[in-house]
Amino acid sequence: MYARSTTVHAHPESIDAGVAHIRDEVMPMCLETEGCIGLSMLVDRMSGRCIITTAWQDEAAMRASEDRLRPVREHAAEILGGRPQVDEWEIAVLHRDHSSAPGACVRATWLRTDLQGTNRVVEIYRMGLLPEIQEFDGFCSASLMVDRTSGYAVSSVTFDSRDAMVRNRDAAVALRERASSETGSEVVEVGEFELALAHLRVPEMA
């Protein structure tokens, strides 16, 4: 399965209008598009950073949707008040303990490795890191997406609440340091977000 993420650095005062537009206009259109299996939206209200991700059954479906959804994406970015940055990913791992509820938050970690190291990152994440991540207090779900053409990967861990996410910060730091050492990858960035929208039908891939 594959995913397309659109990142917009929004004006903070435009975020609520942007979330409503994505929920009421963009999400129904995406979910009606052949091969689409979900949409989520992450929001950092302090920085204005918003990440809208659509999930697809396969790469062909994702590519086929581009012409139809490009103007929709650009209009949504206009409402948010920023310019869209688009990235495409392979969904390599997904494990869900339970569905998220209102108030859920996400910690996203971006990694970079050499092109030959992607398989190693996926395997260590699945077999070595995920069993520990799912023991975090308030754990809801986790995913790993990779771009095999660039060596980039992003791990997203969803928690039931912001309090739960905060309680696990120290444990997450230690796990990231170990993961970087074991996989030979570099942690590029870590972000914490409100899970503003989550309508996902992506099956288990752990």
C-alpha positions as CSV (number, residue, x, y, z in Angstrom):
1,M,0.0,0.0,0.0
2,Y,1.0,3.6,-0.6
3,A,0.4,7.1,0.8
4,R,0.6,10.6,-0.5
5,S,1.3,13.3,2.2
6,T,0.7,17.0,1.7
7,T,2.4,19.4,4.1
8,V,1.3,23.0,4.5
9,H,2.7,25.6,6.8
10,A,-0.7,27.2,7.5
11,H,-1.6,30.5,9.1
12,P,-2.6,29.5,12.7
13,E,-5.8,31.5,12.4
14,S,-6.7,29.5,9.2
15,I,-6.3,26.0,10.7
16,D,-9.9,25.5,11.9
17,A,-11.3,26.5,8.6
18,G,-8.8,24.2,6.9
19,V,-9.7,21.2,9.0
20,A,-13.4,21.8,8.3
21,H,-12.7,22.0,4.5
22,I,-10.6,18.9,4.5
23,R,-13.3,17.0,6.6
24,D,-16.4,18.2,4.6
25,E,-15.1,18.6,1.1
26,V,-11.7,16.9,0.5
27,M,-12.2,13.7,2.5
28,P,-15.5,12.7,0.8
29,M,-14.0,13.3,-2.6
30,C,-10.8,11.3,-1.8
31,L,-12.8,8.4,-0.3
32,E,-14.9,8.2,-3.5
33,T,-11.8,7.9,-5.6
34,E,-11.0,4.4,-6.7
35,G,-8.3,2.8,-4.6
36,C,-8.3,5.3,-1.8
37,I,-8.4,3.6,1.6
38,G,-8.2,6.5,4.0
39,L,-7.3,10.1,4.9
40,S,-5.7,11.6,8.0
41,M,-4.7,15.1,9.0
42,L,-2.1,16.1,11.6
43,V,-2.0,19.6,13.0
44,D,0.6,21.5,15.0
45,R,-1.2,24.6,16.1
46,M,2.0,26.3,17.5
47,S,3.9,26.2,14.2
48,G,0.9,26.0,11.8
49,R,2.3,22.8,10.3
50,C,-0.5,20.6,8.8
51,I,0.1,17.2,7.2
52,I,-2.8,15.6,5.2
53,T,-2.2,12.0,4.1
54,T,-4.2,9.9,1.8
55,A,-3.7,6.1,1.7
56,W,-4.0,4.0,-1.4
57,Q,-4.4,0.3,-2.2
58,D,-1.4,0.3,-4.5
59,E,1.0,2.6,-6.3
60,A,-1.1,2.5,-9.5
61,A,-4.2,3.9,-7.7
62,M,-2.2,6.6,-6.1
63,R,-0.7,7.7,-9.5
64,A,-4.1,7.5,-11.2
65,S,-5.6,9.9,-8.7
66,E,-3.0,12.7,-9.2
67,D,-4.7,14.7,-11.9
68,R,-8.1,14.6,-10.2
69,L,-6.8,15.5,-6.8
70,R,-4.1,18.1,-7.6
71,P,-6.5,21.1,-7.8
72,V,-8.3,19.9,-4.7
73,R,-5.0,19.8,-2.8
74,E,-4.0,23.3,-4.1
75,H,-7.3,24.8,-3.1
76,A,-7.1,23.2,0.4
77,A,-3.6,24.7,0.8
78,E,-5.0,28.1,-0.2
79,I,-7.6,27.9,2.6
80,L,-4.9,27.0,5.1
81,G,-2.8,29.9,3.8
82,G,0.4,28.1,2.7
83,R,2.0,26.2,-0.2
84,P,1.7,22.4,-0.5
85,Q,4.7,20.2,-0.3
86,V,3.9,16.7,-1.6
87,D,5.6,13.5,-0.7
88,E,4.8,9.9,-1.8
89,W,5.5,6.8,0.4
90,E,5.2,3.1,0.6
91,I,3.4,2.0,3.7
92,A,5.8,-0.6,5.0
93,V,4.4,-1.3,8.5
94,L,1.1,-0.6,10.3
95,H,-0.1,-1.9,13.6
96,R,-3.3,-0.8,15.3
97,D,-4.1,-1.7,18.9
98,H,-7.4,0.2,18.7
99,S,-9.0,3.0,16.7
100,S,-8.2,6.6,17.8
101,A,-10.7,8.8,19.5
102,P,-11.1,12.6,19.8
103,G,-8.1,14.0,21.6
104,A,-5.6,11.6,20.1
105,C,-2.1,12.9,19.3
106,V,0.8,11.7,17.0
107,R,4.5,11.8,17.4
108,A,6.2,11.6,13.9
109,T,9.9,10.9,13.5
110,W,11.6,11.4,10.1
111,L,14.7,9.3,9.4
112,R,17.2,9.2,6.6
113,T,19.4,6.2,5.6
114,D,21.3,5.1,2.5
115,L,19.2,3.6,-0.3
116,Q,20.4,0.1,0.5
117,G,19.4,0.5,4.2
118,T,15.7,0.9,3.7
119,N,15.0,-2.9,4.1
120,R,17.1,-3.0,7.3
121,V,15.1,0.0,8.7
122,V,11.8,-1.8,7.9
123,E,12.9,-5.1,9.4
124,I,14.3,-3.6,12.6
125,Y,11.2,-1.4,13.1
126,R,8.9,-4.3,12.6
127,M,10.7,-6.9,14.7
128,G,12.7,-4.9,17.2
129,L,11.1,-1.5,17.8
130,L,7.3,-2.0,17.3
131,P,7.0,-4.5,20.2
132,E,8.4,-1.9,22.6
133,I,6.4,1.0,21.0
134,Q,3.2,-0.8,21.6
135,E,3.9,-1.1,25.3
136,F,4.0,2.7,25.7
137,D,1.2,4.0,28.0
138,G,-1.7,5.2,25.9
139,F,-0.5,3.5,22.7
140,C,-3.1,3.5,19.9
141,S,-1.3,2.6,16.6
142,A,2.0,2.9,14.8
143,S,3.1,3.0,11.2
144,L,6.3,3.3,9.1
145,M,6.3,4.8,5.6
146,V,9.4,4.7,3.4
147,D,10.6,6.4,0.2
148,R,13.0,3.9,-1.4
149,T,14.2,6.4,-4.0
150,S,15.5,8.9,-1.4
151,G,16.2,6.7,1.7
152,Y,13.8,8.7,3.8
153,A,11.3,7.1,6.2
154,V,8.8,8.4,8.7
155,S,7.4,6.7,11.8
156,S,4.1,7.8,13.2
157,V,3.0,6.7,16.7
158,T,-0.6,7.6,17.8
159,F,-1.5,8.0,21.5
160,D,-4.9,8.3,23.1
161,S,-4.2,11.7,24.4
162,R,-1.5,14.5,24.6
163,D,-0.8,13.6,28.2
164,A,0.0,10.0,27.2
165,M,2.3,11.2,24.4
166,V,4.1,13.6,26.8
167,R,4.5,10.8,29.4
168,N,6.4,8.7,26.8
169,R,8.8,11.4,25.6
170,D,11.8,10.1,27.6
171,A,11.2,6.5,26.5
172,A,10.8,7.7,22.9
173,V,14.1,9.5,23.0
174,A,16.0,6.4,24.2
175,L,14.2,4.3,21.6
176,R,15.1,6.7,18.8
177,E,18.8,6.7,19.8
178,R,18.8,2.9,19.8
179,A,17.0,2.7,16.5
180,S,19.4,5.2,14.8
181,S,22.4,3.1,16.0
182,E,20.9,-0.3,15.0
183,T,19.6,0.8,11.6
184,G,22.5,3.1,10.7
185,S,20.0,5.9,10.0
186,E,19.9,9.6,11.0
187,V,17.0,11.1,12.9
188,V,16.2,14.2,10.8
189,E,13.2,15.6,12.7
190,V,10.6,14.8,15.4
191,G,7.2,16.5,15.5
192,E,4.2,16.2,17.8
193,F,0.7,16.8,16.4
194,E,-3.0,16.8,17.1
195,L,-4.7,14.1,15.1
196,A,-7.4,16.3,13.7
197,L,-8.9,13.8,11.3
198,A,-8.5,10.0,11.0
199,H,-10.6,8.0,8.6
200,L,-8.4,5.1,7.7
201,R,-9.2,1.6,6.3
202,V,-5.6,0.5,6.0
203,P,-5.3,-3.2,7.1
204,E,-2.8,-4.5,9.6
205,M,0.8,-4.8,8.2
206,A,2.9,-5.6,11.2
